Structures are given as structure tokens and as C-alpha cells.
Amino acid sequence: MGRGKIVIRRIDNSTSRQVTFSKRRSGLLKKAKELSILCDAEVGVAIFSSTGKLYDYASSRQMMGEELSGMTVKDLHSLENQLEVSLHGVRAKKEQLLMEEIQELNQKGNLIHQENMELYKKVNLIRQENMELKKKVYGTRNGSGTDRNSVLTNGISIEEDLQVPVNLQLSQPQQQNYEATSGATKLGYDLI
């Protein structure tokens, strides 16, 4: 039974990602070594982990700046050009990745700003509704400074400032005793 094809994308789980990195890094370095031996090719691989640790392989240690004693000026110049081209490619890729990350963060920032503005509008609408409700509860003030509607049906006056929050609570009606007592008023009929 063969292996299933996997989607090549970033692994979200950090433990799985680290295990995969370790296994694939070893496999890549092994393949680079095999390629250099089988094909008599000069192979150099440099791998940087997410923590910045360097893993490398070079078929000739000259890629790492070592064992340069037997090389001619022409060979050294060629090696230098190869390293500069490689370094240029690495820097270009790094710059591309950083620019993509900056664009992504800018897009996220814009979305958060839009959400913030929408929430700000909702808060303002709620404040306006709250002020309208307060006006309905307290009424409008007349020229003498007292509310037109400040006296309720039971004769109690409301002398609250409109800026003070109103706490309204519903209360249960008081139960009245409707049972007949011995001193109840008789209506003229005797009930047996």
C-alpha cells in the first residue's frame, strides 16, 4: 500500500511541524549527499530552522569557506560568484516573504480598523437611543427648570438630572387578603 498524497501547506500543530522538519531535513541532507556521490556534482545545502538554527551540507567543504588551500584564483573567483548568486537568491526570497507578511498584516489591520469603526457607530446609536429613552422617562424641562412631566400619577415628583442613569425594576404586586374574616361587612344576606 502506497503513501497517500498530502497537501503541501504549513503545519499548524507546532509539535507535528517540528517532527516533520527534523525528518525531512535529514532526508534532504541525505539526498544531497547521494546526489554529490552518484553524479560527481558539487552540492551545497543550507537550512535555517524557524528558530534560526543552521543545518548545512556541502560536498566540497569549500562552500563553507574551508579547505581553500589547493584552489587557484580562478577557482576562488568562481566559488565567490556561486556564493553571491546563492546569497542573492536567499535574500530575494527573504525579502519577498517579508513583504507578503507586511501586506497580510496591513490587511488584517485594515479589517480590525473597519470593525472598530462599526462598533463605534453601534455604541453611538445605543447612546442616542439611551438619551431618547431618558427624555421619554423624564420629559422635557420647561422654562422654570422643572419637568413638565415630572409629576407621576401618584403625585411623586421626579427631580433627577438627565445625566444620572435610571434603574427601573419590576416588582411583584402585593397580595391582598381576600379571605372572609369574622369582622367582614354583611351585605344584608345571611349565608349559611
Phi, psi and omega in degrees: 000128182276165178286148177282153179282134180252154176280129180274103176204169183298136178276125184286321182286122186294325179293312179297321179298318180293319179296315179297318178301313182298313182294314182289327176298313179299317179296320180294317179295322178296316179295323178296318179295316179297320180296318180293323181285311185293321187253004182052045181253152174272119184237136175225131180230131174235127181235128175250125179285172179295339178270358178093006179282139183263131171237132184218161171212137175220129181294321170248130185293002179291334177297335180265006180083015180249163179053050181262000188297327184269005185269147176275172178298321179296316178297318179295321179295318178298315178298318179299316179298318179299315181294321178295318177298316179297315180296321177298317178298318179296316180294321179297316179296318179299315180297319179299314180296319179295320178295319177297319179294320178296316179298317179297316179294323176297319178297317178297319178298319178296318178297317179296321178297317178297317178298320179298317179295320178296318178295322178297318178296318179297318178298318179296320177298318179295320177298318179297316178298320179298316179296320178296320178295320178297320178296321179293322181289314186265343182077182179260152181274142176269186184296333182278356177094356177259155181285141173295320184256029186279347180259122180278176182297333180271005175090004180276134182266140177259118179241043182267151174279146181294341181278346181277131181294144180259129177250108179258135178227142175272138177240153179287140177295146179287137180280133177255148183276108181262006180287147179287131177253171184292335181262028182288151179287133178269142181264008179103352178246137175267127177259132181254000000 
